[in-house]
Amino acid sequence: SGPWAPPITILGQTTTGDAYQYTTAWNPALDSGTSTQQGMPFIIEGAIADIPWLSEDPTGGAILPGGCTVVTVTLDSTGMAPGTYTAGLKIDSNDPDEPEVTIPVTMTVLEPAALVTVTYTITDLTVAFTSQVSGSEPIDYAWDFGDGVGSSIEPNPTYTYAAGGCYTVTLEVANACGTDSWSHQVCVCEPPTGVDFSWSPVTPLVGEMVTFTGTVASGTEPFAYAWDFGDGEQGSGAVVTHTYAADGDYTVVMTVTNDCGQATATYVVHVAAACEPPTGVDFSWSPVTPLVGETATFTGTVASGTQPFTYTWDFGDGATGEGMVVTHVYTAAGLYTVTLTVDNACGQAAAGYTLTVESVPPVLHYYYLPIITKNF
């Protein structure tokens, strides 16, 4: 009973095999007399096929005895997946010794270099790059870091820029059968350093406007300046002004920030009470009666007023001086009116005295002679 197993077709040769039949399942077809499995002849059919990726030129011809000819074999991997392909180039001839020769042919299709991913990590001015590339080795890497200076042939380079900014980084990978490239803008940043500030006037008064000026030695712009004036008020900008409502010491903090960090500078600003003009201005000098050519020292005093004070002297002989304590030498004897003027931010006061300068006394020479007496 049947059906019988269908014929089997395999390229190459003819042989026989065992027969099977199907009832409720496939089972060996047994001979009813001997209970042995029946044989079923089959033919393995086929022919030598052309290999689409292999061609030769010429495909036929005649060679004289002892002669030779060149056959150009061309391998074409167009549209083929990466891998190794094998075939045989069969040469038929009327050579009685070797009428048929098969030459093995192997073609290896490489995978073109292709960028899968490029990632990077930025730390201040330093960038660590990581590339993932597919393709057959060896693969060449060519990095351009975009600053006109840096380059690399490493798969995963680390580069430090000289200055902050945005740079167009490119990577090109290549192997024997293809290239690929990547380009991206990378922005690096240097945190602010060398932060400092100054203010004017150095000792402001209550109600007086103070100008603060911030500076940054290095870092990547732009910078943001934030001020804490120590009295609960804040400000922003590289140059700011502020007025204090009460005297005292105030801790002023300036914070400078950019895209990758911040730095601070701190100073204590002393604010004086509202200005009081100088009063009780006076001075003394020593020696009280100087001689011509002798150094006289003048010392000024102020009973009250708001500092700082400025001391200006007029020595009465056309000469002047500045400072709380000054010295002067007179070149001629006489009477001189000395005036001290003291100034501050809101007023001035003066004091004056007449000074006597005496000539240097002449040098006296004394001669002692013996006294001789005679009897009268």
Residue pairs with C-beta under 8 A, 6 or more apart in sequence:
1 21
1 23
2 21
2 22
3 21
3 22
4 19
4 20
4 21
4 29
4 40
5 19
5 20
5 21
5 22
5 26
5 40
7 42
7 43
8 17
8 42
8 44
9 42
9 43
9 44
9 45
9 46
10 44
10 45
10 46
11 44
11 45
11 46
11 47
12 44
12 46
13 44
14 42
14 43
14 44
15 42
15 44
16 39
16 40
16 41
16 42
17 39
17 40
17 41
17 42
18 28
18 29
18 37
18 38
18 39
18 40
19 28
19 29
19 37
19 38
19 39
19 40
20 26
20 27
20 28
20 29
21 27
21 28
21 29
28 37
29 37
29 38
29 40
30 36
30 37
30 38
31 37
31 38
48 90
51 87
51 105
53 75
53 76
53 77
53 80
53 85
53 87
53 107
54 73
54 74
54 75
54 76
54 87
54 89
54 105
54 107
55 73
55 74
55 76
56 71
56 72
56 73
56 74
56 89
57 71
57 72
57 74
58 69
58 71
61 69
63 69
73 89
73 105
75 105
75 107
77 107
77 109
80 109
81 109
82 109
82 110
82 111
82 136
83 108
83 109
84 106
84 107
84 108
84 109
85 106
85 107
85 108
85 109
86 104
86 105
86 106
86 107
87 104
87 105
87 107
88 102
88 103
88 104
88 105
89 102
89 103
89 104
89 105
90 100
90 101
90 102
91 100
91 101
91 102
91 103
92 99
92 100
93 99
93 100
93 101
110 135
110 136
110 175
110 176
110 177
111 134
111 135
111 136
111 177
112 135
112 136
112 175
112 177
112 178
112 179
112 180
113 133
113 134
113 135
113 136
113 139
113 173
113 174
113 175
113 177
113 178
113 179
113 180
114 133
114 134
114 135
114 173
114 178
114 180
115 131
115 132
115 133
115 171
115 173
115 180
115 181
115 182
116 132
116 133
116 134
117 131
117 132
118 129
118 130
118 131
118 132
118 171
118 182
118 184
119 129
119 130
120 127
120 128
120 129
120 130
120 169
120 186
121 127
121 128
122 186
122 187
122 188
122 189
124 188
124 189
124 190
124 191
124 260
124 261
125 160
125 161
125 162
125 163
125 164
125 188
125 189
125 190
126 158
126 159
126 160
126 161
126 188
127 145
127 158
127 159
127 160
127 161
127 169
127 186
127 188
128 156
128 158
129 143
129 156
129 157
129 158
129 159
129 169
129 171
130 156
131 141
131 155
131 156
131 171
131 173
131 182
133 139
133 141
133 155
133 173
133 180
135 173
135 175
135 178
136 175
136 176
136 177
137 175
138 175
139 173
139 174
139 175
140 153
140 173
140 174
140 175
141 152
141 153
141 154
141 155
141 171
141 172
141 173
142 151
142 153
142 171
142 172
142 173
142 174
143 150
143 151
143 152
143 153
143 154
143 157
143 159
143 169
143 170
143 171
144 150
144 151
144 169
144 170
144 171
145 151
145 152
145 159
145 161
145 167
145 169
146 167
146 168
146 169
146 170
146 186
147 161
147 162
147 167
149 162
150 159
150 161
152 159
161 167
161 188
163 190
163 220
164 188
164 189
164 190
164 219
164 220
164 221
164 260
165 187
165 188
165 220
166 185
166 186
166 187
166 188
167 185
167 186
167 187
167 188
168 183
168 184
168 185
168 186
169 183
169 184
169 185
169 186
170 181
170 182
170 183
171 181
171 182
171 183
172 179
172 180
172 181
172 182
173 179
173 180
173 181
174 180
187 259
188 220
189 220
189 258
189 259
189 260
189 261
190 218
190 219
190 220
190 260
191 219
191 220
191 258
191 260
191 261
191 262
191 263
192 216
192 218
192 219
192 223
192 256
192 257
192 258
192 261
192 262
192 263
193 216
193 217
193 218
193 219
193 263
194 215
194 216
194 217
194 218
194 263
195 214
195 215
195 216
195 217
195 254
195 256
195 263
195 264
195 265
196 214
196 215
196 217
196 265
197 212
197 213
197 214
197 215
197 252
197 254
197 265
197 267
198 212
198 213
198 215
199 210
199 211
199 212
199 213
199 252
199 267
199 269
200 210
200 211
200 213
201 208
201 210
203 270
203 271
203 272
203 307
203 308
204 210
204 244
204 269
204 271
204 272
205 247
205 271
205 272
205 273
205 274
205 275
205 306
205 345
206 244
206 245
206 246
206 247
206 271
206 272
206 273
206 274
207 243
207 244
207 245
207 274
208 243
208 244
209 241
209 242
209 243
210 241
210 242
210 243
210 244
210 269
211 239
211 240
211 241
212 227
212 235
212 239
212 240
212 241
212 242
212 252
212 254
213 238
213 239
214 225
214 227
214 238
214 239
214 254
214 256
214 265
215 238
216 223
216 256
216 263
219 256
219 258
219 261
219 263
220 258
220 259
220 260
221 258
222 258
223 238
223 256
223 257
223 258
224 236
224 256
224 257
224 258
225 236
225 237
225 238
225 240
225 254
225 255
225 256
226 234
226 235
226 236
226 254
226 255
226 256
226 257
227 234
227 235
227 236
227 237
227 240
227 242
227 252
227 253
227 254
227 255
228 234
228 252
228 253
228 254
228 255
229 235
229 242
229 244
229 250
229 252
230 250
230 251
230 252
230 253
230 269
231 244
231 245
231 246
231 250
233 242
235 241
235 242
244 250
244 271
246 271
247 271
247 272
247 273
248 270
248 271
249 268
249 269
249 270
249 271
250 268
250 269
250 270
250 271
251 266
251 267
251 268
252 266
252 267
252 268
252 269
253 264
253 265
253 266
254 264
254 265
254 266
255 262
255 263
255 264
256 262
256 263
256 264
256 265
272 306
272 307
273 306
274 306
275 306
275 344
275 345
275 346
275 347
276 304
276 305
276 306
276 346
277 305
277 306
277 344
277 346
277 347
277 348
277 349
278 302
278 304
278 305
278 309
278 342
278 343
278 344
278 347
278 348
278 349
279 302
279 303
279 304
279 305
279 349
280 301
280 302
280 303
280 304
280 349
281 300
281 301
281 302
281 303
281 340
281 341
281 342
281 349
281 350
281 351
282 300
282 301
282 303
282 340
282 351
283 298
283 299
283 300
283 301
283 338
283 340
283 351
283 353
284 298
284 299
284 301
285 296
285 297
285 298
285 299
285 338
285 353
285 355
286 296
286 297
287 294
287 296
289 356
289 357
289 358
290 296
290 330
290 355
290 357
290 358
291 357
291 358
291 359
291 360
292 330
292 331
292 332
292 333
292 357
292 358
292 359
292 360
293 329
293 330
293 331
293 360
294 329
294 330
295 327
295 328
295 329
296 327
296 328
296 329
296 330
296 355
297 325
297 326
297 327
298 313
298 321
298 325
298 326
298 327
298 328
298 338
298 340
299 324
299 325
300 311
300 313
300 324
300 325
300 340
300 342
300 351
302 309
302 342
302 349
305 342
305 344
305 347
305 349
306 344
306 345
306 346
307 344
308 344
309 324
309 342
309 343
309 344
310 322
310 342
310 343
310 344
311 322
311 323
311 324
311 326
311 340
311 341
311 342
312 320
312 321
312 322
312 340
312 341
312 342
312 343
313 320
313 321
313 322
313 323
313 326
313 328
313 338
313 339
313 340
313 341
314 320
314 338
314 339
314 341
315 321
315 328
315 330
315 336
315 338
316 336
316 337
316 338
316 339
316 355
317 330
317 331
317 332
317 336
319 328
321 328
330 336
330 357
332 357
333 357
333 358
333 359
334 356
334 357
335 354
335 355
335 356
335 357
336 354
336 355
336 356
336 357
337 352
337 353
337 354
337 355
338 352
338 353
338 354
338 355
339 350
339 351
339 352
340 350
340 351
340 352
341 348
341 349
341 350
342 348
342 349
342 350
